Amino acid sequence: MAGEDGGIPWRAVVEGLATPVSLHGPDRTVLYQNPAHRRTFGPAEGRRCHEFLWGRAAPCAGCPLGGEGPAVREVDLSGGRALITAVPFGGGRAVVMEWMGPRSPRQWVLETLHRAFEVADTAMFVEELNGRILDVNRAAETLFDLPRDQLVGRTVAELLPPETLELVPGVREDLARHGRFELEAWQSRPDGSRFLARVAGVLHRDPEGEFVVVTVRDVTAERLEKEALAERNRELEGFLYAVAHDLRGPLGTARGYAALLEERLRCGRPDGAEGMCRQLRSQVDRLGGLLEDLLAFARIGAERPAVRELDLAAACRSAWTDLGLRVEETGAELELDDPLPRVRMAPVRLHQVLLNLFGNALRYRRPDVEPRIRVRRAAPGEADPKPGYACVVVQDNGRGIPKDMEERVFHLFVRGGRECKGSGVGLSIVRRVVTAEGGRVWLRSAPGEGCRFYLELPEAEA
């Protein structure tokens, strides 16, 4: 291309022209520009046409430099409207530009907008009032997973799911009355996935009419985080209420015995003082146990001990051994199916779960019936664990609970019966641990039929 074509000294011809002339390689890179071209666009050699003509990172739809044959096309440039003629030349393209007149105010605005929002990391659209898309930036292509040529020319309605389409009349009303709108709505992608979008638009008016500049942000993660925070705040409120309520009982009892003991000693009647001291010690011990359980509950969210692959059967036997005296007193037996899945958890967390479930079964046993606890993998069709998780069932032959209590027993300080001892924190600890591991825990039971606790635990890779 640097030589002559057909014996014509083309460089000598184009160097003196007042019209911008450039030669481009097959990839649209500028190989040569004449002085008029350099004066108009600045140094462009080594750059591609769409970079210095329109400030875009990718070729424009219908670019005259595309294709193989001659092409003549009118285009809008920053300096006005131009007629571009492109012809094959030496394996590339020779391009001649002729100015046709200054650009309109609308063209100037659209070009300026494009240059500005092409570098923005927020998805941006320019739309007509009827919703037809005039321009988009790269961030919009990424967000909607569609190339620019499949967005420009379409209407916004084609991108919206049915429930969001219902909001369009309200958007038009806000634009007409206030010149702007803002909303959150669900959007769809070609693969069927959805995301929650925060959409804002501003109306632009000029002598040629009106158009809307719209920004779209994916706020799905932000919404989920906000909902999770609200849920944590609700849990905290419930936690504080439950703590205050449950501490009031033993504190009130201890205060009553202390006042009675003080009165008797003041009057010189120490009879019964030993029994009152025992009651006081009992209430203090109860408070101490409750506080220990609460500390264990709180640590689950604050600490992340190291995770490793664990033998679930061995973990069950370890927790059972720790309940030694209670096991002997009740004559309880533990049955472990073979094989049980191997899981990936922190040993101390798995131990907490098993210790609380086994202890719960011993506490809520049926009178005159020796407790039997079985640990097994859920049968096919019995549960539907998510990928990477195993569903383990811990079942007993205890008293069981009514169906309407199956969810409530996982709440703080809720017990399965008034006559039973315990802090009412154990099953809350179980749920908190399993949830922190990304799994679920639920219960199925009926009075007199025992309980089946279902645990979704992260399974170790085979």
ABEGO torsion letter per residue (X at the ends): XABBBGGBBAAAAAAABABBBBBBBAAGBBABBBAAAAAAAEBABGBBAAAAAAGBABBBBGBAABEABBBBBBBBBAAEBBBBBBBBBGGBBBBBBBBAEBBBAAAAAAAAAAAAAAABABBBBBBBAAGBBABBBAAAAAAAGBBAAAABGBBAAAABBAAAAAAAAAAAAAAAAAGBBBBBBBBBBAAGBBBBBBBBBBBBBBAAEBBBBBBBBBAAAAAAAAAAAAAAAAAAAAAAAAAAAAAAAAAAAAAAAAAAAAAAAAAGBABGAAAAAAAAAAAAAAAAAAAAAAAAAAAAAABBBBBBBBBAAAAAAAAAAAAAAAAAAAGBBBBBBOBBBBBBBBAAAAAAAAAAAAAAAAAABBBGBBBBBBBBBBBBGABBBBBGBBBBBBBBABAEBBAAAAAAAABBGBBABAABBEAGAAAAAAAAAAAAAGBBBBBBBBBGAEBBBBBBBBBBBX
